[in-house]
Amino acid sequence: MDRDWNLLADAILAAREEKGLTRHELALLACVSPATVQGLESGRELARLPRAIEHIEEALGWQTGSAQIILVGGQPIPRG
């Protein structure tokens, strides 16, 4: 199954900007490094999602697993 890393990058960037956050602010909220956020927003293909993705999903208001859904063409699921 092909994964579209650019879709994930665009979704993270759009959600971050919608919340009015800088990369650094998102990194602080998610307890990850700014480099992790930058790497995910770059669209660079990875062998696997970083473990930190769950923290980023939470900080963006997405349910756990949303990144995997986006990678295959879906939309993030908002936390309810």
N, C-alpha and C positions, 0 to 999 in steps of 0.2 A: 504494500500500500504506500503510495507516494504521500509525502508530507510537504505541505507548502509553508516553509519557514517565513516567507514574506507576508503571508496572511497573518501569522501570529505576531510578527513584528508590527504590522500595521494596526492590529487590534490592540496591542499593548500601548502603542504610541497614542492612538485615538482615545483610549480609556484614560490614560494618564493626563492627556491634555484636557479632556472633558472635565476631569476633577481639578484642573488647574494646578497640577503638580509638576515640578521639575523632575528630572531623572534622580537627582540627589534626594529630593523629598520622598519619592516613591521608594527609593532604596532604604531610607530611614524607616519608613512605615513598614516595609516588608522585612526589615532586619537582614538585608543583603547588601552587597557592595554596589556602588554606582556602576562599576564595570560589568556586573551581572546584568543590570538593567540595560546598559548600553549594548551589550552583546546580544541580548534578546531582541532589542529594537533594530539591530543591524540587519536581521534577516539571514544571517549566516547559518548555513546548514550545520546541524549538530548530530552526533550519533544518537544522542538521547537528550531528553529534557533534563535540565539541572534540577537537583533536589529542591532548590530554592523556589521553583515555580509555584509550589503550593502557597508559599508566603506572598508571592506577587499576586496570585489569583485572589487571595484573601484581601490584600490591600486595595485591589481594584474593584472589590465587591462581587467577584465571580465565585461560583461554586467550584470546589476542587474537581479537577478533571476537565475544566473548560479549555485549557490550553491544548489538550489532546484533541478535543472536538474541533477547535479552530484549525489545527494542523491538517485535518482531513476535509476542510471546507465548511464547517458548521459555525455557529455563533456561540459566544460565551453564554453560560447560564447564570443569570443574576442570583446572588444570595438572597434567600427569602426570609 
